[in-house]
Amino acid sequence: MDHIVGGKFKLRKKIRSESFGEIYLAVNVQNGEEVAVKLESVTSRHPQLHYESKLYMLLQGGTGIPHLKWFGVEGQYNVMVIDLLGPSNSSGQNHSSATFDCPMKTYGFLTPEFWSHTKFSMTLFQQYTDLLAKATKGLVL
C-alpha cells in the first residue's frame, strides 16, 4: 500500500475495520515512527473523527492519551493520525480461547495505570465544573 496521508504518514496495513471507518498501521516516512491512522469517509452520515480529534487535543498530555499527530482531509477521507498504542484487553480476547487468560501479575500492572487514568479524568471533570460554575455565576435562569 503506497498511500501517504498528511504529507508524511505512509499506510502499511489495515488493523481494524469498524462502523465509523478503518484504522491503519502507518509509518512516518521522515523518522520511521509507527503511528495509527483512522480514516472516515467524508460522506459519512454521522461524522465523528473531527470531534474525536478535538477531544484528543483537549486531553493532550494525559496518561495513556495518544498524541494527536495530524488531522485533515485527504481525498474522500477525514484522516486522524495518533500515537500507536498497544493492544487493548478486548483484542487479547480475540487472540486467545473463549476466555481471556490474564495472569494476576498483569492486573497488578494495569491497576496503577487505571487509577492514573481515573485521576486524570476526574481532574479534567473538576476543572470543567469549576469553569462552568464561574461562567454561570450571576446568571438567572
N, C-alpha and C positions, 0 to 999 in steps of 0.2 A: 504494500500500500504506500503510495507516494504523495498522499495529501498532506500539505503543510498549512496549518492554521496560525493566525496571529503572527505571521511572518517568520516564525522560528520553531514551531512545535510540529514535528512530523508524527503522524498517526502510525502506529505499529500494528496493533491487533485489538479487536473488539473484546472487552472484558465482560460486558453485560448489556442486555437489551431490556428496556422496561417500557411501560406505557408512555412515559414522558419523552423518551428518546433513547439514545445509546451512550455508553461510556466506553472510551478507548484508552488503552495504554499508549502513551506517546513519549517522544524524547525531544528535549530542547537541542536543536542542531548546533547551537553555539557553545554549549558547555556539557552536553551529554546527560544532563539530569533527566530522570524519568518522571513523568507527570501523568495525571489523569485528565482526560478531555471529555466533557459532556457536550453532546450535540442534541439540539431540539429543533425540529422543523419550524421555520418562520411562519408556516401556515397552521401551526398547532391551534386547535380551538381554545385551549386553555394554557397559554404560555406561562411557564414558571421560572425558566432559567434566569431571566433578568432579575427577578425578585430574589432568587437564591443567591445570585452574585452580590446583590446589595446587602443581604444578610451576612455573607462571608466578610464583606468589608466592615460591617459593624462589629463583628465578633473577632476580627483580626487580632492575633496575639494571645488568644485564649489557649489554654492547654488542650491539645487534641484537635484544635480547629485548623483545618488545612488553609494554607496561604493562597489567596486568590492571585494567580499569576497574570491572567488576562481574561477579558470578556469582550465580545464583539459579534458581528455578523460576518459570516463567510459563505458566499453563495446563497444557498437555500436553508442555511442553518444558523441558529443562535448558538454561540460557542462559548464555553466557560472552561478555562484551564486552571487547575488547582494542584496542590501537592498530592502526590500519590501516597495514600495511606495503606496500612497493612490490611489483611483480610478481616472481615467482621466475624462475630460469633455465628451469625446465620450462615456465612459461607463455610464455616467449619463444619456445620451440619451437612452441607451438601457434599463434602469430601469424605465423610465417614459413613458408618452404617446409619440406621434409622435414629439412633440416639447419638447425642453429642458427648463424646468421651473427653472430658477436660480434667486433667489432674488438679487436685486441690492446690498444688503449688501455683498453678497458673491463675486460679482465682485469687490467691494471695497477692499476686502481682496486679491483677485487674482492680481489686478493691481500692487501693490508694488512687489509682487513675480515675476511677468512678467518682470518688469524693472530690478530687481536684476539679473534675468537670462540673459536679454539682455546686461546689463553692463558686466557681466562675459564673455559672448560670444565675445563682442567687445574688451575686454581686451586681450583675447586669440588671436583674429584676429590681433590686433595691434602688439602683441609680435611676432606672426608668420611672419607678413610682415616685421617687423624690422629685424628679423633674416634672412629672405630671402634676404633683401636688403644688409645686411652685407656680406652674403655668395656670392652674385653675384657681389659685388663691385670689380671693376677692371677686370671683365671678359668681353671679347669682343665676342659678338655673331655674 
